[in-house]
Amino acid sequence: MRVIIAGAGIIGASAAWRLSQGGAEVWLLDAGRLGGEASAAGAGMLAPGAEFPAESGWGEMAMLSHAGYGEFVRELCVESGLGIDYRVCGALDIVMEGEEVLGKGEALTAAEAAVLAPGLRGSGIAGAVHCAKDAVVDPVDVMRSLRRVCTARGVRVMEQCRVLSIRGRGAVVHVATEANGVLEADAAVVASGAWSSQIAVHGEEEALPVPEAFPVRGHLVGYRHEPGSLGPIVRHGHTYLLQRGSGRTIAGTSQEEVGFERKVDAATVEDIHKRAAALLPGLIGGRPEESWMGFRPATRSYTPELRRLEGTRVWLAYGHFRNGILLAPVTAARLSGEILAS
Ligand SMILES: Cc1cc2nc3c(=O)[nH]c(=O)nc-3n(C[C@H](O)[C@H](O)[C@H](O)COP(=O)(O)OP(=O)(O)OC[C@H]3O[C@@H](n4cnc5c(N)ncnc54)[C@H](O)[C@@H]3O)c2cc1C
């Protein structure tokens, strides 16, 4: 079976890996570079307590993905021979004076929280909730490994290959590309992140409605610190800080509906820096060394679209919004299972 995947972010690339493990011939097409968009820009926080509408089932999917993340990373490392910065470091949900204690975890006093994260000293917090199972992964490492394992398994990675439309009724799916003509496959997957609904999907002749995907821009900033100087993730409202194994400390974030505007906004960077310095005054001293942004792929329900378009051999896999790095393992397993069984 040949499967064409439109989009080589973490969703498309991890599905390509699982499909190739299952024996499919996979062509992984990207309008730009593999891992060139949201998937390399993300912070890589793996928080199973992430909120989803109860009826969507994605809360359970997030728990499942989180529980299996260590194994996903281990398998990727073994197969690729490359390292991945992944740590179950826990998280502190900070409680300020007068705020309600929220979150599922152990309630800590300010002094107890400062033992886990000494940088909190001087911040005037009232306490924290300790979520011991939260983890971090470097998504750039994950994308590098996915490229290696996909290539090694014979996945045809086609970069600078934009998909324009997919015609999917009947046994053969036709995928029209900008630069490589019309490609034929037995199944196709739309995994183009925030751009997914720009790909027109047709049945025989008729256009099939697909849910809108749109970008929600997020900024992050980075600092250089001593490795190990920040243990757990520290979170408060829209502000969070986490540290890579190298000591690179990342602070976020913003949530902006500004279309596909790529310009890094200086005022937003300044705002994130100020919030980060107020939360961890004992760690954040100087200015950030770097700042960047990415487009979270959202849908109007803010839950992922992961399903087969009725009557076609076309699957949708997009809209993972703030949790695509967390949800990639479970998405890839479910999608590849369905396609291989079809
Ligand atoms: C600032 C920020 C922080 C984040 N933090 C976290 C976090 O801590 N934890 C977490 O789990 N998630 C986080 N996320 C969310 C996560 O990064 C995304 O949900 C995830 O990367 C989405 O992956 P994707 O493969 O769907 O999209 P993308 O990575 O955007 O990949 C889509 C790909 O499709 C390609 N494409 C577009 N149009 C076409 C076309 N027509 N044809 C072919 N290819 C096309 C693009 O070039 C791109 O490479 C964060 C995101 C941002 C921006």
The ligand as an SDF file (V2000), in Angstrom:
LIG
                    3D

 53 58  0  0  0  0  0  0  0  0999 V2000
    5.3480   28.6750   20.6780 C   0  0  0  0  0  0  0  0  0  0  0  0
    4.8090   27.2610   20.6750 C   0  0  0  0  0  0  0  0  0  0  0  0
    4.9430   26.4640   21.7960 C   0  0  0  0  0  0  0  0  0  0  0  0
    4.4550   25.1630   21.8010 C   0  0  0  0  0  0  0  0  0  0  0  0
    4.6550   24.3750   22.9050 N   0  0  0  0  0  0  0  0  0  0  0  0
    4.1970   23.1010   22.9050 C   0  0  0  0  0  0  0  0  0  0  0  0
    4.4380   22.2800   24.0330 C   0  0  0  0  0  0  0  0  0  0  0  0
    5.0790   22.6980   24.9980 O   0  0  0  0  0  0  0  0  0  0  0  0
    3.9440   21.0040   24.0120 N   0  0  0  0  0  0  0  0  0  0  0  0
    3.2350   20.5080   22.9410 C   0  0  0  0  0  0  0  0  0  0  0  0
    2.8120   19.3510   22.9830 O   0  0  0  0  0  0  0  0  0  0  0  0
    2.9990   21.2790   21.8570 N   0  0  0  0  0  0  0  0  0  0  0  0
    3.4600   22.5620   21.8300 C   0  0  0  0  0  0  0  0  0  0  0  0
    3.2110   23.3680   20.7510 N   0  0  0  0  0  0  0  0  0  0  0  0
    2.3100   22.8740   19.6970 C   0  0  0  0  0  0  0  0  0  0  0  0
    3.0160   21.9630   18.7290 C   0  0  0  0  0  0  0  0  0  0  0  0
    4.2310   22.5530   18.3320 O   0  0  0  0  0  0  0  0  0  0  0  0
    2.0890   21.7230   17.5250 C   0  0  0  0  0  0  0  0  0  0  0  0
    0.8200   21.2840   17.9440 O   0  0  0  0  0  0  0  0  0  0  0  0
    2.6740   20.6350   16.5960 C   0  0  0  0  0  0  0  0  0  0  0  0
    4.0020   20.9460   16.2860 O   0  0  0  0  0  0  0  0  0  0  0  0
    1.8410   20.5260   15.3330 C   0  0  0  0  0  0  0  0  0  0  0  0
    2.4810   19.6160   14.4700 O   0  0  0  0  0  0  0  0  0  0  0  0
    1.9960   19.4450   12.9790 P   0  0  0  0  0  0  0  0  0  0  0  0
    2.8400   18.3830   12.3860 O   0  0  0  0  0  0  0  0  0  0  0  0
    0.5230   19.2970   12.9510 O   0  0  0  0  0  0  0  0  0  0  0  0
    2.2690   20.8990   12.3160 O   0  0  0  0  0  0  0  0  0  0  0  0
    3.6130   21.5610   11.7540 P   0  0  0  0  0  0  0  0  0  0  0  0
    4.7950   21.2270   12.5610 O   0  0  0  0  0  0  0  0  0  0  0  0
    3.3170   22.9970   11.5240 O   0  0  0  0  0  0  0  0  0  0  0  0
    3.8160   20.8200   10.3730 O   0  0  0  0  0  0  0  0  0  0  0  0
    2.9960   21.0390    9.2710 C   0  0  0  0  0  0  0  0  0  0  0  0
    3.8700   20.8990    8.0200 C   0  0  0  0  0  0  0  0  0  0  0  0
    3.0370   20.9680    6.8690 O   0  0  0  0  0  0  0  0  0  0  0  0
    3.7330   21.6550    5.8580 C   0  0  0  0  0  0  0  0  0  0  0  0
    2.7640   22.1340    4.8760 N   0  0  0  0  0  0  0  0  0  0  0  0
    1.9720   23.2310    4.9440 C   0  0  0  0  0  0  0  0  0  0  0  0
    1.1880   23.3110    3.8510 N   0  0  0  0  0  0  0  0  0  0  0  0
    1.4940   22.2510    3.0680 C   0  0  0  0  0  0  0  0  0  0  0  0
    1.0380   21.7830    1.8040 C   0  0  0  0  0  0  0  0  0  0  0  0
    0.0700   22.4160    1.1320 N   0  0  0  0  0  0  0  0  0  0  0  0
    1.5990   20.6700    1.2930 N   0  0  0  0  0  0  0  0  0  0  0  0
    2.5830   19.9990    1.9560 C   0  0  0  0  0  0  0  0  0  0  0  0
    3.0480   20.4070    3.1570 N   0  0  0  0  0  0  0  0  0  0  0  0
    2.5080   21.4980    3.7130 C   0  0  0  0  0  0  0  0  0  0  0  0
    4.4920   22.7510    6.5860 C   0  0  0  0  0  0  0  0  0  0  0  0
    5.6010   23.1880    5.8280 O   0  0  0  0  0  0  0  0  0  0  0  0
    4.8950   22.0370    7.8800 C   0  0  0  0  0  0  0  0  0  0  0  0
    6.1890   21.5010    7.8330 O   0  0  0  0  0  0  0  0  0  0  0  0
    3.7540   24.6630   20.6760 C   0  0  0  0  0  0  0  0  0  0  0  0
    3.6460   25.4430   19.5330 C   0  0  0  0  0  0  0  0  0  0  0  0
    4.1700   26.7320   19.5180 C   0  0  0  0  0  0  0  0  0  0  0  0
    4.0580   27.5520   18.2720 C   0  0  0  0  0  0  0  0  0  0  0  0
  1  2  1  0
  2  3  1  0
  2 52  2  0
  3  4  2  0
  4  5  1  0
  4 50  1  0
  5  6  2  0
  6  7  1  0
  6 13  1  0
  7  8  2  0
  7  9  1  0
  9 10  1  0
 10 11  2  0
 10 12  1  0
 12 13  2  0
 13 14  1  0
 14 15  1  0
 14 50  1  0
 15 16  1  0
 16 17  1  0
 16 18  1  0
 18 19  1  0
 18 20  1  0
 20 21  1  0
 20 22  1  0
 22 23  1  0
 23 24  1  0
 24 25  2  0
 24 26  1  0
 24 27  1  0
 27 28  1  0
 28 29  2  0
 28 30  1  0
 28 31  1  0
 31 32  1  0
 32 33  1  0
 33 34  1  0
 33 48  1  0
 34 35  1  0
 35 36  1  0
 35 46  1  0
 36 37  1  0
 36 45  1  0
 37 38  2  0
 38 39  1  0
 39 40  1  0
 39 45  2  0
 40 41  1  0
 40 42  2  0
 42 43  1  0
 43 44  2  0
 44 45  1  0
 46 47  1  0
 46 48  1  0
 48 49  1  0
 50 51  2  0
 51 52  1  0
 52 53  1  0
M  END
$$$$
